[in-house]
Amino acid sequence: MRASGILMPVFSLPGPFGIGTLGKEAFAFVDFLADAKQTYWQILPIGPTGYGDSPYQSFSAFAGNPYFIDYRLLAADDLLTADEVPAARPVGPIDYGALYNERPVILKKAADRLLAAPSPSYEAFCEAQSFWLEDYALFMAVKAEQGQAGLADWPDDLRCRKPEAIAAAKQRLAGAVDYYKAVQFFFYTQWNALKAYANGKGVRLVGDIPIYVSPDSSDLWTHPELFQTDGQMHLTQVAGCPPDAFAADGQLWGNPLYDWPVHKATGFAWWKQRMKHATSIYDVVRIDHFRGFESYYSIPAGNKTAAGGHWEKGPDRDFINAMHENLGEGGIIAEDLGYLTPEVKAMLSASGYPGMKIMQFAFDSRESGNYLPHTYHRNSVVYTGTHDNVTAEGWRTNASAEDVAYACRYLRCQPEELTEAMICACLASVSDTAVIPLADWLHLGSEARINTPSTQGSNWQWRLTCPLPEALAGHIAQLTMLYERAQ
């Protein structure tokens, strides 16, 4: 079935609270998608962000981001008073430091009101999410007690979860634990309402989950046996990508690597639980760095760059079979970008999941893979670019003259028409699904880039600062119908 969608992070939505939220602007964007005859809204990971504010470095593989909670919805539920809702501020780039200082103060007021008389829906939420919620809340409470220190810097008895230390922490931090549970209830109440609204409008949500968890996460803390550690919660090997034409030193992500033999011995129980959760909150799940299931790049912990790593064999078909057994064979997008070996391609083929095609890569002379549109097959998802790419307009103005000229020859357009030509090539392709970042529909330049891999300081901050043009939904709808992707 041919379909299309738009990539737009929740945090990039407009709104009055310094970051996109799950409030009326999110509902308005769903209306826009429906008017534009789009089937999918693809977002980035929605977990609570940690180091570097990256959604791919979250404190939990299951929790939601408190920054996305909309104060107005809390007020509508009588959990905040009107004067406790902050005054609207101009829409601009996200200041995560300001959010870090403001959010807990306001959310604490709402949590106190909820906890003074817990509702049946709150009790039901805690019971349904008990497989992760209590551990996450205790992790966050200890982290706050430790001055927000990373897990690696906690006292040994807490870091290594000595039973007596954990029992004492649960008693000592009971109030804080309840606060973090209440905040998750707020998030998921608002998230579920948004998803129900989107589905009612014929819009399906495409979520994104990182393959790895953060080194500073409740997942590592509560399940260290599932990761490559020294038995004292110290990582022995970490994740990343080898050097290539885009990064001379490679990418040193620093995430814990899985102890795959342990996962296999459990029947991949943790991963089954994680994917069950993901498919309950999203309609489709994109798994980041899917090739890491076939083989993964292993870097000794403590290395300063990724250059000293090596490849290790992953679970491959055993993992795929477990996912099919748990979820069936649909509802997954495999992010298969990067260094692809014949073995990775065979695993992807065996999975049946669609891989990804990036239009920018088709014309980038640094990219060794073949992403030219005439090579695509139906079981794929094509993008002009992703959150890790510059916008199409930014690519046009920053790529080499030779690469731009090649793209224009291939797409039969003038340079100033290149962004629209790339969009149309995506929509016209045989790929079953085409996803276009909103910034490309708006022809925005490099200022709208969301992330530059292997850099810090200005990522994950872009927001839509002006109203969408009135004619844009109609324009998108016309092209969507022209290329027979309207549902």
C-alpha positions in Angstrom: 0.0 0.0 0.0 1.5 3.3 -1.1 1.5 5.9 1.7 3.4 9.0 2.9 4.1 10.9 6.1 5.9 13.8 7.6 8.8 13.7 10.0 8.4 16.2 12.8 9.8 15.8 16.3 7.4 16.6 19.2 10.0 19.0 20.7 10.0 21.0 17.4 6.3 21.9 17.6 5.4 25.5 18.3 3.9 26.4 21.6 4.3 28.7 24.6 6.4 26.7 27.0 9.9 26.7 25.5 9.5 23.3 23.8 6.9 21.4 21.8 4.3 19.6 24.0 1.4 17.2 23.7 -1.1 20.1 23.9 -3.2 21.9 21.3 -0.3 22.5 18.9 0.2 18.7 18.6 -3.5 18.2 17.9 -3.4 21.0 15.4 -0.5 19.3 13.6 -2.5 16.1 13.4 -5.3 18.2 11.7 -2.7 19.5 9.3 -1.5 16.0 8.5 -5.1 14.9 7.9 -5.7 17.9 5.6 -2.5 17.1 3.7 -3.7 13.5 3.2 -0.8 12.0 5.1 -0.9 8.6 6.7 2.0 8.9 9.1 3.5 11.3 11.6 7.0 10.2 12.3 8.6 11.5 15.5 11.9 11.0 17.3 12.3 9.1 20.6 10.0 10.4 23.4 12.0 9.3 26.4 13.4 11.6 29.1 16.6 13.1 27.7 19.9 12.9 29.5 23.5 13.8 28.5 23.6 16.2 25.6 19.8 16.5 25.5 19.8 13.7 22.9 16.6 11.7 22.6 18.8 8.8 21.8 20.4 9.0 25.3 17.4 8.5 27.6 17.2 7.6 31.3 14.7 4.9 30.4 13.7 2.7 27.4 10.1 2.9 28.7 9.5 6.3 30.3 8.2 9.4 28.6 9.8 12.9 28.5 8.4 15.2 31.2 9.3 18.2 29.1 6.5 17.2 26.7 3.7 17.4 29.3 1.4 20.3 28.5 0.6 22.5 31.5 -2.7 23.6 30.0 -3.9 20.1 30.0 -2.9 19.7 33.6 -4.9 22.8 34.5 -7.9 21.4 32.6 -7.7 18.4 34.9 -7.5 20.7 38.0 -4.0 19.6 38.7 -2.6 23.2 38.3 -4.2 26.5 38.9 -4.4 29.2 36.2 -1.7 31.3 37.9 0.6 28.3 38.2 0.7 27.9 34.4 3.7 30.0 33.2 3.1 32.9 30.9 3.6 32.3 27.2 7.0 33.0 25.9 8.2 33.6 22.3 8.8 30.5 20.2 12.5 30.0 19.7 15.2 27.4 19.9 14.9 25.1 22.9 16.8 26.1 26.1 17.2 22.8 27.9 18.8 24.4 30.9 15.7 26.6 31.5 13.4 23.5 31.2 15.6 21.6 33.6 15.1 24.3 36.2 11.5 25.1 35.6 9.7 21.9 34.9 10.2 20.0 38.2 8.9 22.9 40.3 5.6 23.1 38.4 5.1 19.4 37.9 5.7 18.9 41.6 2.6 21.0 42.3 0.5 18.9 40.0 1.9 15.6 41.4 1.1 16.7 44.9 -2.5 17.3 44.0 -2.8 13.9 42.3 -1.1 12.0 45.1 -3.2 13.7 47.8 -6.2 11.7 46.3 -4.9 9.2 43.8 -7.4 8.5 41.0 -8.4 4.9 39.9 -6.8 5.7 36.6 -3.5 6.5 38.3 -3.6 3.3 40.3 -4.4 1.3 37.1 -1.5 3.0 35.3 0.9 2.1 38.0 -0.2 -1.5 38.0 -0.1 -1.9 34.2 3.4 -0.3 34.0 4.8 -1.9 37.1 7.4 -3.9 35.0 9.4 -0.7 34.6 7.8 2.2 36.5 8.9 1.5 40.0 12.5 0.8 39.0 12.6 4.0 36.9 11.1 6.2 39.6 13.7 4.9 42.2 16.5 5.4 39.7 15.5 9.0 39.1 15.0 9.6 42.9 18.5 8.3 43.7 19.9 10.3 40.8 18.3 13.5 42.2 19.6 12.6 45.7 23.1 12.2 44.2 23.0 15.7 42.7 22.2 14.3 39.3 25.4 12.4 39.1 25.6 9.8 36.4 25.2 6.2 37.4 28.9 5.4 37.1 29.6 8.0 39.9 27.1 6.7 42.4 28.3 5.1 45.7 29.2 1.5 45.2 26.3 0.1 47.3 23.7 2.0 45.3 25.3 1.6 41.9 25.6 -2.1 42.4 22.2 -2.4 44.0 23.2 -4.0 47.3 19.9 -5.2 48.8 20.2 -3.3 52.0 21.1 0.0 50.2 18.1 -0.4 47.8 15.7 -1.2 50.7 16.9 1.9 52.6 16.6 4.1 49.4 13.1 3.0 48.8 12.1 4.0 52.3 14.1 7.2 52.4 13.0 8.4 48.9 9.4 7.1 48.9 8.0 10.6 48.3 10.3 11.3 45.4 9.5 7.9 43.9 5.8 8.8 44.0 6.6 12.1 42.3 8.3 10.4 39.3 5.5 7.9 39.0 2.9 10.7 38.9 4.9 12.5 36.2 4.9 9.4 34.0 1.1 9.2 34.5 0.7 12.8 33.3 2.9 12.0 30.3 1.1 8.8 29.2 -2.4 10.3 29.9 -1.6 13.1 27.4 0.3 10.8 25.0 -2.6 8.3 24.8 -5.1 11.1 24.2 -3.0 12.4 21.3 -2.6 9.0 19.8 -6.3 8.3 20.0 -7.0 11.6 18.3 -4.5 11.0 15.5 -5.8 7.5 14.9 -9.3 8.9 14.7 -8.1 11.2 12.0 -6.6 8.4 10.0 -3.0 9.4 11.1 -0.7 6.7 12.4 2.2 7.5 14.7 5.7 6.2 13.8 7.9 6.0 16.9 11.6 5.7 17.0 13.5 3.6 19.5 17.3 3.6 19.9 18.8 0.1 19.6 21.0 0.9 22.7 20.1 2.2 26.2 22.0 5.0 27.9 25.0 4.3 30.2 23.0 6.5 32.7 19.7 4.7 32.7 17.4 2.7 34.8 17.7 -0.1 32.2 21.4 -0.7 32.9 20.9 -0.2 36.6 18.2 -2.7 37.1 19.4 -5.3 34.5 23.2 -5.2 34.5 23.3 -8.9 33.6 22.0 -8.0 30.1 25.0 -5.8 29.3 28.8 -6.1 28.9 30.0 -5.0 32.4 32.7 -6.1 34.8 30.2 -7.2 37.4 30.5 -3.9 39.3 28.4 -1.9 36.9 31.4 -0.6 35.0 31.2 -1.0 31.2 33.9 -3.0 29.5 32.9 -2.3 25.9 30.8 0.5 24.4 28.9 1.2 21.2 29.7 3.4 18.3 30.4 3.4 14.5 33.8 3.0 12.8 35.5 5.8 10.9 34.1 6.7 7.5 34.0 9.5 5.0 31.6 11.5 7.2 33.6 11.1 10.5 37.3 10.5 10.4 37.4 9.2 14.0 34.1 7.3 13.8 31.3 7.9 16.2 31.9 7.1 19.9 28.4 6.7 21.3 29.4 5.2 24.7 26.3 3.2 25.1 26.4 -0.2 27.0 26.6 -3.2 24.6 24.3 -6.1 25.1 25.5 -9.5 26.4 23.7 -11.3 23.6 24.3 -14.8 24.8 22.4 -13.9 28.0 19.5 -12.4 26.0 19.3 -15.5 23.9 19.2 -17.7 27.0 16.2 -15.8 28.2 14.4 -16.0 24.8 15.1 -12.3 24.4 12.6 -11.6 27.1 13.7 -8.0 27.8 13.6 -7.1 24.1 10.2 -8.7 23.7 8.9 -6.6 26.6 10.5 -3.5 25.2 8.9 -4.1 21.7 5.5 -4.9 23.2 5.6 -1.6 25.0 6.7 0.3 21.9 4.0 -1.2 19.7 1.4 -0.3 22.4 2.3 3.4 22.2 3.1 3.7 18.5 1.4 2.4 15.4 4.8 1.7 13.7 8.2 1.4 15.3 11.4 2.5 13.7 14.4 0.7 15.2 17.5 2.8 15.1 20.8 1.1 14.0 19.1 -2.1 13.0 22.3 -3.5 11.5 23.6 -3.9 15.0 21.6 -7.0 15.4 23.7 -8.8 12.8 27.0 -7.5 14.0 28.0 -4.5 16.2 31.0 -2.3 16.5 32.6 -2.8 19.9 34.9 -0.1 21.4 37.0 -0.6 24.6 35.5 1.5 27.4 37.7 4.5 28.1 38.8 5.0 24.5 38.7 8.6 23.4 37.5 7.9 19.8 35.8 5.0 17.9 38.9 4.3 15.9 40.1 1.4 18.1 37.0 -0.7 17.9 36.2 -4.0 16.1 33.1 -5.8 14.9 31.5 -8.6 16.9 28.7 -11.0 15.8 25.2 -10.1 17.0 22.2 -12.4 17.5 21.1 -12.1 13.8 18.3 -14.5 12.9 17.7 -15.6 16.4 16.6 -12.1 17.3 14.5 -11.8 14.2 12.7 -15.0 14.9 12.0 -14.0 18.5 10.5 -10.7 17.3 8.3 -12.5 14.7 7.2 -14.8 17.4 6.4 -11.9 19.7 5.0 -9.3 17.3 4.2 -10.9 14.0 6.0 -9.7 10.9 4.8 -6.1 10.4 4.8 -2.7 12.1 8.6 -2.3 12.1 10.9 0.0 10.1 14.5 -1.1 10.1 17.0 1.8 10.1 19.6 0.0 7.9 21.9 2.9 7.1 25.7 2.8 7.4 28.1 0.0 6.7 26.0 -2.8 5.2 27.5 -6.2 4.6 25.9 -9.0 2.6 25.1 -10.6 6.0 23.2 -7.5 7.1 21.3 -7.4 3.9 20.4 -11.1 4.3 19.2 -10.5 7.9 17.0 -7.5 6.7 15.6 -9.6 3.9 14.8 -12.5 6.3 13.1 -10.0 8.7 10.7 -8.8 6.1 10.9 -5.3 7.5 11.3 -2.3 5.2 14.7 -0.6 5.2 15.4 3.1 4.6 16.5 5.0 1.5 17.9 8.6 1.8 17.6 10.8 -1.3 20.5 13.0 -0.3 22.8 10.0 -0.2 22.0 9.2 -3.8 23.9 12.3 -4.9 26.6 12.6 -2.2 30.0 11.5 -3.5 31.1 10.6 0.0 28.4 7.9 0.3 29.5 4.5 -0.9 26.1 2.9 -0.9 23.7 3.1 -3.9 20.6 5.2 -3.0 19.6 6.3 -6.5 15.8 6.1 -6.9 15.8 3.8 -9.8 17.4 1.1 -7.6 14.6 1.2 -4.9 12.3 -1.7 -4.2 8.7 -1.5 -2.9 9.5 -2.8 0.7 11.3 0.4 1.7 10.7 3.8 3.3 12.3 6.7 1.4 13.2 10.1 2.9 14.7 13.2 1.5 16.8 13.2 4.7 16.5 12.3 8.4 17.1 14.1 11.7 20.9 13.4 11.2 21.0 15.1 7.8 21.0 18.8 6.9 17.8 19.8 5.2 17.5 19.3 1.5 17.8 23.1 0.9 20.8 23.1 3.2 22.3 20.2 1.3 21.8 22.1 -2.0 23.7 25.2 -0.6 26.5 23.2 1.2 27.2 20.2 -1.0 30.0 20.3 -3.6 29.1 21.9 -6.9 29.7 18.6 -8.6 27.3 16.7 -6.4 24.6 19.4 -6.9 25.1 19.3 -10.6 24.8 15.6 -10.6 21.5 15.7 -8.6 20.1 18.3 -11.0 21.0 16.2 -14.1 19.4 13.1 -12.5 16.3 14.9 -11.3 16.0 17.1 -14.4 15.8 20.4 -12.5 17.5 23.7 -11.9 19.5 24.1 -8.6 16.8 26.4 -7.1 14.2 23.7 -7.8 16.2 20.9 -6.2 14.4 20.6 -2.9 11.0 20.2 -4.5 12.5 17.8 -7.1 13.9 15.6 -4.3 10.5 15.6 -2.6 8.7 14.6 -5.8 11.3 11.9 -6.5 10.6 10.4 -3.1 6.8 10.5 -3.7 7.2 9.1 -7.2 9.4 6.3 -6.2 8.3 2.7 -5.9 8.9 2.7 -2.2 5.7 1.8 -0.4 6.2 4.7 2.1 7.7 8.1 1.6 8.4 10.4 4.6 9.4 14.0 4.2 10.7 16.1 7.0 8.5 19.2 7.6 11.5 21.5 7.2 11.9 20.2 3.6 8.3 20.9 2.8 9.0 24.4 4.0 12.3 24.6 2.0 14.2 25.7 5.2 18.0 25.9 5.1 20.7 24.6 7.5 19.2 26.6 10.4 16.5 23.9 10.6 19.0 21.0 11.0 18.0 18.9 14.0 21.3 17.1 14.7 24.8 16.9 13.5 26.3 13.5 14.6 29.4 13.6 16.7 28.9 17.2 17.7 27.4 18.9 20.8 26.1 22.2 21.7 23.4 23.1 19.2 21.6 19.8 18.5 17.9 18.9 19.2 17.0 22.6 19.5 15.1 23.4 16.2 11.5 24.5 16.5 8.9 25.7 14.1 8.8 29.4 14.8 6.2 30.6 12.3 2.7 29.4 11.3 2.5 26.9 8.5 1.5 28.6 5.2 -2.2 28.3 4.6 -1.7 26.7 1.2 0.9 24.1 2.4 -1.6 21.3 3.3 -3.3 21.7 0.0 0.0 21.6 -1.9 1.1 18.4 -0.1 -2.3 16.8 -0.6 -2.1 17.5 -4.4 1.3 15.9 -4.7 0.2 13.0 -2.4 -2.7 12.3 -4.7 -0.7 12.8 -7.8 1.7 10.1 -6.8 -1.1 7.9 -5.5 -0.1 7.9 -1.8 -3.4 9.3 -0.4 -5.4 7.0 1.7 
